Amino acid sequence: MSSATVKNNVTVLVCCHKKDFCHEGEGFYPIHVGKALHPELDLGIPGDNTGDNISAKNLNYCELTAHYWMWKNGPETKYVGLNHYRRYFDFRSELPRWVPLRIVGENKINEIELDLPDLDRELKRHDIILPRRIVFPHSLADDYRWAHINEDLEILDEVVKGYYPEYYSSFRHIMYRTNWLAHYNMFITRREIFEDYSAWLFGVLAKAEEKVKISAYPFQARVFGYMAERLLNVYVHKHDLKVKYLPVIKVSDERPLSSGVWFRKLLKNSGAWYLTKGYLNRE
């Protein structure tokens, strides 16, 4: 762990799984996720396979293997966060409120300010920072059924109802009565919230894992990562957390699609209707 991270009393994990762009400003901590699955791959950064870890489950837990590692092994800094692959919170964005994400090419990313602001100030009036929510034309439950495996949703419903009944009302509200979602399992929050959320999240997922049949298809095999995206929103609702929603910067050299091609691809992949053409804003 770098001295800069500890000095600034914040640790924001930056998930990496291959040699790629990775911001290493003060407070950021790059970590090789799924390191146990690829011990031969040296990214020159710490892996999530030390101490108490679930690194070998990365194909199913995705970026949550870094989250788990931080929960069990990381330093007890005041603030804790997680950045998804090649995605960063856009603290200084001038994007309209309805634009959740913009794509920035690697040749331009160095022109963007990615460093963390004063989190004492940012979290003075809020409990947690999350990505701006994506809006769907239907409930989150219907979206999950469309994009993933319905039986997995039923298992998750049963687990929350049976083992965490105090969360079930919030689970039903988020999954069946809302149509928006903060994606990517990204967040920045205070240590005490991180600890409580982590204990609940991995408790739920462990119970679900006992019953879920992992799909042979890689996309659907990421089941616990997809579940966690929904569960983070459930936790926020249950505890009535004050949220600061920020747009996300994705570092990518993929070319923007025409609006017609993009929407057809999006609907095919997930059934979601992102209510913005700014999703593919590019600089």
Beta strands, then each sheet from edge to edge (+ up, - down):
strand 1: 10-16
strand 2: 28-32
strand 3: 79-83
strand 4: 87-89
strand 5: 101-104
strand 6: 128-131
strand 7: 134-135
strand 8: 180-181
strand 9: 187-190
strand 10: 243-246
strand 11: 248-251
strand 12: 281-282
sheet 1: 2+ 1+ 3+ 9- 6+ 10+
sheet 2: 4+ 11- 5- 12-
sheet 3: 7+ 8-
end
